[in-house]
Amino acid sequence: MTPEPDIVIIGAGAAGIGAARRLAGSGLSILMIESLPRIGGRAWTFKTPVGTVDLGCAWLHSADRNPWTRIAEESGFAVERRPSAWSRQFRELGFSREEQDAAHQAFAEWSERLATNPPASDRASDALEPNGSWTPYLQALSGFISGDELERISAKDYVAYDAASTATNWRVPAGYGTLIASSLPGNVEVHLDTPLRSLALGGTGIELQTSRGPLQPRAVILTVSTNVLSGDTIAWPSALEPWRDAAARLPLGANEKIFLEIVGDSPFVPESHVFGNPHDPETGTYYIRPLGSPLIECFLGGAGARSAVADGKDAAFARAVDQLAALFGSSVREYLRPLAASEWRRVPSIGGGYSHALPGQADARIALARPFDDRLFFAGEATHRSDFSTAHGAYQSGVRAAEEAMHALLPMSR
Ligand SMILES: Cc1cc2nc3c(=O)[nH]c(=O)nc-3n(C[C@H](O)[C@H](O)[C@H](O)COP(=O)(O)OP(=O)(O)OC[C@H]3O[C@@H](n4cnc5c(N)ncnc54)[C@H](O)[C@@H]3O)c2cc1C
């Protein structure tokens, strides 16, 4: 490893790659270290015997202003602009048209209350209708959107995302993870399987201890998740307590995916969707044969995702098959086989799905994004004020941190 580069980027996820792309051509020497044996972090297109699946990010959210859309187009990746099937319940199975209308109305009214008459507590659950019959449905949506129960979600933070989102969602058929991983500039020195073990602040520079030895850069761009920053896998100096405290107020929720292979001549229609059980806050939501592929993607959030990891993959596959059998009839069991499942919560260098602010803590994103002493710059999805929890927010945060580092190290760029 080059022991004294100008900048070390910790983490090869979307934020680290955004930083590396912005620094390319700056004249500063950069080196990237990554704990995992692959590039991409929570962007991971995984090969299965029947095609690839995105275990992490899959949708270009706010796609019409998402920098990854431009990068995809510039680098020759196809972008699928067909609208998602999320809002339609296939053949109204287990969720009648009237019920769907009522559930969507309950969500719209709750969202409106959050935006126009937010609860003084900043607790998103305090905007629920008392004893509302669609509360379990709204809790399930909170799991998918924020990874946690509404009692633990800041209304202000939720609204900031919602107001900035353009609600345009596109896909990259080759895989969002493939796009992100292949976007790291080829000339960046990257060391995979190289966890940072400790970070110390010397007189002027920064001292890093990694599994492959020490590094002494002039500056560091830190992109690790909030659970890693607030946890104990890395030894931190006490001067970083305010940043670790901010990270603890922006925990990762729980989000996981389970994929089932479809075999034989099944009744599953391409690009269709079912909500498993709209009355169960732990339900999965099922995207059937996305882009025609022979599989079903089950998305879990909050309590449902926590149970999937705690109970193990076999139990999670069985629960997904049971839920589909309850909707389509028991005969569909013969067409379904376990294919792949994520366990983001168990990956020590990640620790969960994506960040949300706890009630009253939306401003922690601003606190987390502040540089330390023109030497240490913070990036990662959680540092974005409105596009947090996404791959494009992560990318933009990396670009922002890279510009801060350039201003600090290259006075001419001020
Ligand atoms: C199930 C799921 C579905 C999602 N769906 C979408 C979606 O459809 N669209 C969307 O936009 N977003 C989605 N997201 C969110 C998106 O994937 C993330 O917001 C984004 O990828 C985060 O990028 P990042 O660079 O901030 O963090 P990360 O990807 O976590 O990158 C940080 C990197 O730092 C590394 N690291 C940690 N500790 C160390 C250490 N000690 N030393 C060295 N390296 C270390 C980690 O291994 C990791 O690779 C989803 C996430 C999940 C989990």
The ligand as a Tripos MOL2 file, in Angstrom:
@<TRIPOS>MOLECULE
LIG
   53    58     1     0     0
SMALL
NO_CHARGES

@<TRIPOS>ATOM
      1 C1        -32.3050   -4.1120    1.1860 C.3       1 LIG1
      2 C2        -31.9150   -2.7430    0.6960 C.ar      1 LIG1
      3 C3        -32.5960   -2.1810   -0.3850 C.ar      1 LIG1
      4 C4        -32.2460   -0.9080   -0.8420 C.ar      1 LIG1
      5 N1        -32.8870   -0.4060   -1.9450 N.ar      1 LIG1
      6 C5        -32.4930    0.8050   -2.4460 C.ar      1 LIG1
      7 C6        -33.0150    1.2570   -3.6910 C.ar      1 LIG1
      8 O1        -33.8090    0.5640   -4.3420 O.2       1 LIG1
      9 N2        -32.5780    2.4660   -4.1510 N.ar      1 LIG1
     10 C7        -31.6630    3.2270   -3.4720 C.ar      1 LIG1
     11 O2        -31.2930    4.3100   -3.9450 O.2       1 LIG1
     12 N3        -31.1250    2.7880   -2.3080 N.ar      1 LIG1
     13 C8        -31.5110    1.6030   -1.7920 C.ar      1 LIG1
     14 N4        -30.9210    1.1080   -0.6560 N.ar      1 LIG1
     15 C9        -29.9720    1.9690    0.0770 C.3       1 LIG1
     16 C10       -28.6100    2.0710   -0.6070 C.3       1 LIG1
     17 O3        -28.1610    0.7830   -0.9390 O.3       1 LIG1
     18 C11       -27.6250    2.7430    0.3570 C.3       1 LIG1
     19 O4        -28.1770    3.9740    0.8380 O.3       1 LIG1
     20 C12       -26.2850    3.0640   -0.2760 C.3       1 LIG1
     21 O5        -25.8170    1.9880   -1.0560 O.3       1 LIG1
     22 C13       -25.2930    3.4060    0.8460 C.3       1 LIG1
     23 O6        -24.0360    3.7240    0.2970 O.3       1 LIG1
     24 P1        -22.8740    4.2670    1.2510 P.3       1 LIG1
     25 O7        -21.6590    4.3970    0.4340 O.co2     1 LIG1
     26 O8        -23.3480    5.4190    2.0360 O.co2     1 LIG1
     27 O9        -22.6760    3.1050    2.3450 O.3       1 LIG1
     28 P2        -22.1580    1.6170    2.1580 P.3       1 LIG1
     29 O10       -22.6540    1.0460    0.9030 O.co2     1 LIG1
     30 O11       -22.4800    0.9140    3.4390 O.co2     1 LIG1
     31 O12       -20.5750    1.7810    2.0220 O.3       1 LIG1
     32 C14       -19.7250    1.9010    3.1270 C.3       1 LIG1
     33 C15       -18.6130    0.8860    2.9590 C.3       1 LIG1
     34 O13       -17.6960    1.0190    4.0720 O.3       1 LIG1
     35 C16       -17.1830   -0.2690    4.3410 C.3       1 LIG1
     36 N5        -16.6230   -0.3030    5.6800 N.ar      1 LIG1
     37 C17       -17.2840   -0.3080    6.8610 C.ar      1 LIG1
     38 N6        -16.4090   -0.4040    7.8890 N.ar      1 LIG1
     39 C18       -15.1630   -0.4150    7.3410 C.ar      1 LIG1
     40 C19       -13.8440   -0.5080    7.8860 C.ar      1 LIG1
     41 N7        -13.6290   -0.6040    9.2020 N.pl3     1 LIG1
     42 N8        -12.7970   -0.4970    7.0240 N.ar      1 LIG1
     43 C20       -12.9960   -0.4130    5.6720 C.ar      1 LIG1
     44 N9        -14.2290   -0.3540    5.1160 N.ar      1 LIG1
     45 C21       -15.2930   -0.3490    5.9360 C.ar      1 LIG1
     46 C22       -18.4020   -1.1620    4.2020 C.3       1 LIG1
     47 O14       -18.0610   -2.5200    4.0290 O.3       1 LIG1
     48 C23       -19.0920   -0.5610    2.9720 C.3       1 LIG1
     49 O15       -18.6910   -1.2030    1.7810 O.3       1 LIG1
     50 C24       -31.2110   -0.1790   -0.1990 C.ar      1 LIG1
     51 C25       -30.5130   -0.7510    0.8620 C.ar      1 LIG1
     52 C26       -30.8600   -2.0250    1.3060 C.ar      1 LIG1
     53 C27       -30.0820   -2.6270    2.4380 C.3       1 LIG1
@<TRIPOS>BOND
     1     1     2 1
     2     2     3 ar
     3     2    52 ar
     4     3     4 ar
     5     4     5 ar
     6     4    50 ar
     7     5     6 ar
     8     6     7 ar
     9     6    13 1
    10     7     8 2
    11     7     9 ar
    12     9    10 ar
    13    10    11 2
    14    10    12 ar
    15    12    13 ar
    16    13    14 ar
    17    14    15 1
    18    14    50 ar
    19    15    16 1
    20    16    17 1
    21    16    18 1
    22    18    19 1
    23    18    20 1
    24    20    21 1
    25    20    22 1
    26    22    23 1
    27    23    24 1
    28    24    25 2
    29    24    26 1
    30    24    27 1
    31    27    28 1
    32    28    29 2
    33    28    30 1
    34    28    31 1
    35    31    32 1
    36    32    33 1
    37    33    34 1
    38    33    48 1
    39    34    35 1
    40    35    36 1
    41    35    46 1
    42    36    37 ar
    43    36    45 ar
    44    37    38 ar
    45    38    39 ar
    46    39    40 ar
    47    39    45 ar
    48    40    41 1
    49    40    42 ar
    50    42    43 ar
    51    43    44 ar
    52    44    45 ar
    53    46    47 1
    54    46    48 1
    55    48    49 1
    56    50    51 ar
    57    51    52 ar
    58    52    53 1
@<TRIPOS>SUBSTRUCTURE
     1 LIG1         1 GROUP 0 **** ****
